[in-house]
Amino acid sequence: MRPFSVRSLLSFHASMRLPGDKSISHRAALLSALSNRTTLLNNYPLNNDCLFTLRVLRQLGIKVAIKRLEGFRADVRIAGKGLHGFRPPRSSLYVGESGTTLRLILGILAGQEFKTKLIAGKSLSTRPMLRVTGPLRMMGAQLDSVRVKRGLRTEEYPPISIKGGKLKPIVYTLPIASAQVKSAILLAGLFAAGKTSVDEPVKTRDHTERMLELFRADIRHTGKKVVINGGGMLVSPGRIYIPGDISSASFFMVLAALIPCAEVAIENTSVNPSRLGIVKVLKRMGADIRVIMRTTHSFEPMGTILVRNKRLKGVRVSKEAIPSLIDELPILMVAASFARGKSVFEGIEELKVKETDRIISMCENLKKMGAGVEVFRKAGHVAIRIAGGKLRGASVRSFGDHRTAMSMIIAGLAAEGMTELDDVSCIDKSFPGFTRLIRAFSVKS
């Protein structure tokens, strides 16, 4: 247990560069390992999730060298061995609480001709995996998992054993918009003889498609459809600079919007169009936010996000917009709690199957701080209505969830009085330097 407390922040002026984007980093490491030579990854984040991906690669026989830098980041050198260069691990692969590591490595292991067992942490072991194991079975992989009857349906959970081999291409329509599931199928498609096609109900983040293009895979994508032609070789670009994580940046974006006379510049940040949902919603809420110095660095758009304080107003976010900001919903709920009027977030049921049920964690905490929060159903989907105003400090819980914890710290900095959080150790999952930055800002104010 690592408790943490904050008081109202009187001012906030900062310029910062954040560790590399978590989603991009996982994919960069995995494709580097599958490529034909060594790749240097600059600005790799040293959070727990991304370190588990490197650990798994080492267990599979890949040489990984880490040069640690300041600010919980590193230069990582990965010696690729090609699509079939992995060796059978000597023991089970433990992925901790990293759902991205688990789902993406399953796609790669589906093409390896050996059996592997993957074990997850306590929270991840309760998250549904049939959405991944189902299509991989259709491609020819053999998978065993923990099966639990849920009404008329049987769901699957870790631990998962997988025996890969010769895969066949499939045409697959995702029943639920998920970049991780799409990515697992595309990675398995690298090993299939022919074209594997994935159709999405709603366009999700496209980091995997961009990364596969960078490594010269035979991939085409138009609209919500992605097609990959397997059997080729991945060619390393030699060096990749990983842009800063916009999900990590979102906490400071909202903080700057809420604190009087505040201003923050977040440099070298990923401004991938599929991840700008947070920027679009904040702009609709009236935030003074700009993306400047926009550049395309090799494979991903990158720029500086500048935010200044301005009173926010309520907003409606439709279910179609949710996939582009699913990770940022908790901090947007905090922003809505301080906005004028009411905000509604529709189609948010995926929040139930994150590290915790984020609907419960955020609603319980925000209510303790005085927010008017209501959960209801609309057209068969879960929605939240938040009546904005002022919050007051309270004793709140992280629920073991990194995004809940960071969101409540931001809420405490903008609220009146003292806010105490029971445990912030979970933040190390994605942003281990977060509380250190917060303390630095608090001292300056």
Secondary structure, DSSP 8 states (H G I E B T S, - for coil): ---EEEE-----EEEEE--B-HHHHHHHHHHHHHBSSEEEEEEEE--HHHHHHHHHHHHTT-EEEEEEETTTEEEEEEE---TT-----SS-EE-TT-HHHHHHHHHHHTTSSSEEEEE--TTGGGS--HHHHHHHHHTT-EEEEEEEEETTEEEEEEEEEEE---B---EEE-SS--HHHHHHHHHHHTTBSSEEEEE-SS----HHHHHHHHTT-EEEEETTEEEEE-S--B---SEEE--B-HHHHHHHHHHHHHSTT-EEEEEEEE--GGGTHHHHHHHHTT-EEEEEEEEEETTEEEEEEEEE----B--EE-GGGGGGTGGGHHHHHHHHHHSBSEEEEES-GGGGGSSS-HHHHHHHHHHHTT-EEEEEEETTEEEEEEE-S--B--EE--TT-HHHHHHHHHHHHHSBSEEEES--GGGGGT-TTHHHHHHHHHHH-
